[in-house]
C-alpha cells in the first residue's frame, strides 16, 4: 500500500484549466445567398459581413433573397432563401458559439399546373469562410470543438436535399468534415486540438451548401441548422519532482523490491 501511495504522490499529471492564455487577433462572419429561377430568367444575390480586430465582440449577419419569374404556361414561380450567421466570442476570446440558420423555399401558382422547368433553386456558397477566428496561444493548451449539422425542425415538411453542411479548417486545412450530399442528419463533429505556446492559429468554418440543378415542382421547402461550440483551455505542464520527492520515490522502489524478494523466499506449502 505504501508503494502505491508514493506513486500517487509523485505521478506527473497534466490538467486543463478553464483559464486560457491567448491573445485574440481577429474574427469575422459573412454570408452570401442567391435565389434564382433559372440563371437567365431571374436572379437575386445578397451578401453581408462583419469583423473585428483586437477586442472580441459578437457578430450577427443576415441576408434574404427572392427571385420571381412569370411564365404564362406554368404560372408564377418564386424562389426565396434566408440565412443568419450568429457568431459569439467570450469576453476574453477563450470560448464561444456559432449558430447558423439557413432556409429556402420554392413555390408555383397559376398556369396549367405543370412544374416550371425554370424553377431550379438557390445557393449559399461562394463566400468563405463563413466564420473565422485568429488568435495567438500564449501558453500550451487545447482548442475544444463540438458541432453538428441537422435539418431545421421548424421547417414544415422539411426536404433535406442540399443539406450538404460545413467543414472546419485549421490554418487552411480541413480537420472536421461534415459534408453529406444526401442530407441525412444530424452529422456530428467533436474534436480537441493541441495548441503550442507562441503559435498563431486560425479556425474557420467553410460552407458547401448548394440547392440547385434540379426541378423542384410546385412546392418545396427546406432548412438546415449549424450548431457549434468551442472552448480554449490552458494545459498545465507536468510537475517535476523535487529532490526530496525523488528520494521518497527511490525508497518506495526499495520497499517494493524487498517485499517482492520476501514473497519469493517463502517456501511453497504442499497440499494433499
ChimeraX attribute file (.defattr): number of C-alpha atoms within 10 A of each C-alpha:
attribute: neighborCount
match mode: 1-to-1
recipient: residues
	/A:1	6
	/A:2	10
	/A:3	16
	/A:4	10
	/A:5	11
	/A:6	17
	/A:7	14
	/A:8	10
	/A:9	12
	/A:10	16
	/A:11	12
	/A:12	13
	/A:13	10
	/A:14	11
	/A:15	13
	/A:16	16
	/A:17	13
	/A:18	13
	/A:19	13
	/A:20	23
	/A:21	19
	/A:22	24
	/A:23	19
	/A:24	21
	/A:25	18
	/A:26	18
	/A:27	27
	/A:28	22
	/A:29	26
	/A:30	24
	/A:31	26
	/A:32	24
	/A:33	28
	/A:34	26
	/A:35	31
	/A:36	28
	/A:37	26
	/A:38	18
	/A:39	13
	/A:40	8
	/A:41	13
	/A:42	18
	/A:43	18
	/A:44	19
	/A:45	18
	/A:46	18
	/A:47	17
	/A:48	16
	/A:49	18
	/A:50	15
	/A:51	17
	/A:52	15
	/A:53	12
	/A:54	12
	/A:55	14
	/A:56	21
	/A:57	18
	/A:58	19
	/A:59	20
	/A:60	20
	/A:61	18
	/A:62	20
	/A:63	20
	/A:64	20
	/A:65	21
	/A:66	23
	/A:67	23
	/A:68	19
	/A:69	20
	/A:70	19
	/A:71	13
	/A:72	10
	/A:73	13
	/A:74	19
	/A:75	17
	/A:76	18
	/A:77	25
	/A:78	22
	/A:79	27
	/A:80	23
	/A:81	28
	/A:82	21
	/A:83	22
	/A:84	20
	/A:85	23
	/A:86	18
	/A:87	24
	/A:88	20
	/A:89	21
	/A:90	14
	/A:91	12
	/A:92	16
	/A:93	24
	/A:94	22
	/A:95	19
	/A:96	18
	/A:97	18
	/A:98	21
	/A:99	16
	/A:100	20
	/A:101	17
	/A:102	23
	/A:103	20
	/A:104	27
	/A:105	22
	/A:106	25
	/A:107	19
	/A:108	24
	/A:109	17
	/A:110	14
	/A:111	16
	/A:112	10
	/A:113	13
	/A:114	14
	/A:115	20
	/A:116	24
	/A:117	15
	/A:118	22
	/A:119	30
	/A:120	20
	/A:121	27
	/A:122	30
	/A:123	19
	/A:124	24
	/A:125	18
	/A:126	16
	/A:127	16
	/A:128	16
	/A:129	20
	/A:130	21
	/A:131	24
	/A:132	21
	/A:133	21
	/A:134	20
	/A:135	19
	/A:136	18
	/A:137	22
	/A:138	17
	/A:139	20
	/A:140	20
	/A:141	26
	/A:142	20
	/A:143	19
	/A:144	16
	/A:145	20
	/A:146	15
	/A:147	21
	/A:148	18
	/A:149	26
	/A:150	20
	/A:151	23
	/A:152	18
	/A:153	12
	/A:154	10
	/A:155	15
	/A:156	10
	/A:157	11
	/A:158	18
	/A:159	18
	/A:160	20
	/A:161	17
	/A:162	21
	/A:163	26
	/A:164	23
	/A:165	24
	/A:166	20
	/A:167	21
	/A:168	23
	/A:169	18
	/A:170	17
	/A:171	13
	/A:172	13
	/A:173	11
	/A:174	14
	/A:175	14
	/A:176	18
	/A:177	15
	/A:178	20
	/A:179	17
	/A:180	18
	/A:181	15
	/A:182	11
	/A:183	19
	/A:184	15
	/A:185	17
	/A:186	13
	/A:187	17
	/A:188	15
	/A:189	16
	/A:190	13
	/A:191	12
	/A:192	14
	/A:193	13
	/A:194	12
	/A:195	22
	/A:196	16
	/A:197	14
	/A:198	13
	/A:199	13
	/A:200	17
	/A:201	19
	/A:202	16
	/A:203	21
	/A:204	24
	/A:205	21
	/A:206	22
	/A:207	22
	/A:208	21
	/A:209	22
	/A:210	20
	/A:211	20
	/A:212	17
	/A:213	11
	/A:214	11
	/A:215	14
	/A:216	20
	/A:217	18
	/A:218	18
	/A:219	13
	/A:220	17
	/A:221	20
	/A:222	24
	/A:223	26
	/A:224	29
	/A:225	20
	/A:226	20
	/A:227	17
	/A:228	20
	/A:229	16
	/A:230	19
	/A:231	19
	/A:232	26
	/A:233	23
	/A:234	23
	/A:235	21
	/A:236	14
	/A:237	14
	/A:238	11
	/A:239	11
	/A:240	11
	/A:241	14
	/A:242	10
	/A:243	9
	/A:244	9
	/A:245	14
	/A:246	13
	/A:247	12
	/A:248	17
	/A:249	19
	/A:250	13
	/A:251	14
	/A:252	18
	/A:253	15
	/A:254	13
	/A:255	14
	/A:256	15
	/A:257	13
	/A:258	12
	/A:259	12
	/A:260	11
	/A:261	11
	/A:262	9
	/A:263	10
	/A:264	10
	/A:265	9
	/A:266	8
	/A:267	7
	/A:268	7
	/A:269	6
	/A:270	5
	/A:271	4
	/A:272	3
